[in-house]
Amino acid sequence: MEKFVITGAPGTGKTSIINHLKTKGYNCVDEISREIISEQIASDGEILPWKNLSAFSERVFKLRESQLINSKNTLIFFDRGIVDIDAYMKLDRLEIPKHLEESIKKNRYNTEVFYTPIWKEIYINDEERKESIEQAKQIEKKILSSYTLYDYQLIKVPKGNVEERANFILSHIKKNRNIAIN
């Protein structure tokens, strides 16, 4: 399975790594949460994680599930996975819908999941990222717990510049797989 997730708390550099991998010619699937949030803010909508996490999670789930199911069977990197939805819902003590659990069990990524740890020096709030650093730490715990629960092995991406972090991921894959890496 050559579908790799890069996950972690908000503001830990996941998207920067994904964008760097794109510049190197790798297939990447963007994080869609920020797009939904921007759209909802612009339309004064209610499907926002801080207003209606259940509805927001359902929309994110449908899109992420589609991204995974419709992705090619080539080396591809995902900016978050459907397991992240489980973590966010558990953090807010929401009931996990049965169809979400079933999809997580059925639709799998590579068992090795890369995560970017909390890094206070690069953490920034903005219009779409409203969580405090303390909240981000709680999110990280839930994300790591959810991926472990669903039998994924977490690989911690060391702190460094974006290229170093991307190269760590690529080197790890190349070393542990028989996958052609540029």
Buried (B, 14 or more C-beta within 10 A) or exposed (E): EBBBBBBBBBBBBBBBBBBBBEEEEBBBBBBBBBEBBEEBEEEEBEBBBEEBBBBBBBBBBBBBBEBBEEBEEEBBBBBBBBBBBBBBBBBEEEEBBEEBEEBBEEBBBBEBBBBBBBBEEEBEEEEBBEBEBEEBBBBBBBBBBBBEEBEBEBBEBEBEEBEEBBBBBBEBBEEEBEEEBE
